[in-house]
């Protein structure tokens, strides 16, 4: 772990990836928005569950943490092997809070914050994005990991969004903690236009001013703007910026990440997001000519980020940690069949339908939508993914499921049998009116074939990402590809 590789995505647990791939003092800026389900009833988060529940892999949009054996082991590791003050704090919180989801969250976050502190440069900063549910606990941890004198700001990001409560004031703000690693941190002051207080004519004549600003300096102040304060009301939440939305529930607006990255890094610096989700921090970093490293534990997020970077900048990002051969694909299938399924769907750029399917979509794991005739009527290629033993009945079931769709795609980890191939051929063809061409109605693709470049045989214009909404292209003046390191 001597050199840092940048402009790459890592699939896997960020704790393991930080320890394996990210060297000491190598990162200029860290932004993290760790998942936490504050929408649940607050009292449920404090319900004792003492490790009884089974261990759960964190999946996309499932952001709860539980006190399992893993959390118990991590707790003991922090108390016995972690920095002394950090261990004392976690032990005290454990005594007060108990063994519940909040404590599991704090334990798992503490181990990661220790590693993030290690990889941060002395001039670097960390921004931790959270909400009021656990912010007060996280600040205690941050104070012990980074030192209370390195606390710089509690930024309050205020926004409006749909939904309201009849029993409480509306909860419409997030907390962003800003910490530095030392006194020598990078900070580029930013300004926003004055809304009121200083007004001048086109000729520069002072018409009105407030406070201690002298009339002779009013034009200078108006042109420069007001220094940004620690409460931000001028950046809309992502659901208000419709053109940015990619279908990712916890997506943050690009303007928010641009402000953070401009403030605490310079061009050519390295930005790390260890919980990068749909990749807004990475897009902002690329746009602002910073290098970046993204980590996520779901293949769904990794696929979205790859497509977003490709749509916005034409970048085909390298992914480290995804299967690269049949043996590693089988290992992923054994580890987590849903992660395997999402990864397999990403190989053909199909949109996952999720774990629960209803009605006509029962038995379908993913879809590719396309239009191939002048009428504009949308068509579908429906996809099934199998990681275990397969037989001819699976193809018969797919034929039935795909009867009203254009194509049926069967992705299998195991080689298909002769009867399976015969059954697929007997399904005939789908005729594309737009291309005046026939395509096999049922197609069987093995993981090994996909890893070697084989693709679905279908109308050419469908070979684009539809996993989420297509990301906007970024101006050629912004986000030009920097050389790899």
Protein Blocks (a to p, Z undefined) as FASTA:
>chain_A
ZZccehiacedjfklmmmmmmcghkbfbdcddddddfkbcfklmmpcfehmaccddddeh
iacdcddfklmmmmmmmmmmmcfklmmmmmmmmmmnopcfklmmmmmmmmmmmmmmmmpc
fkbccdddddfklmmmmmmmmmmmnopklpfbdcddddddedidfkbccddbdcdddddf
bfkbccdddddddfbhpacdfkopafbdehjbdfklmmmmmmnopcddfbdfkbccfklm
mmlpgoiaklccfklmmmmmmmmccehiacddfblonommmmmmmmnopacddddfbfkl
mmmmmmmmmmmnopacddehiafbfklmmmmmmmommlmmmmmmmmnopacebjbdghjl
goiabdcdddfbfklpacdddddddfbdcdfklmmmmmmmmmmpmbdcdddfbdcdfklm
mmmmmnopaddfklopacdfbacddfklmmnopacdddfklmccfkbccdddddfkgopa
cddZZ
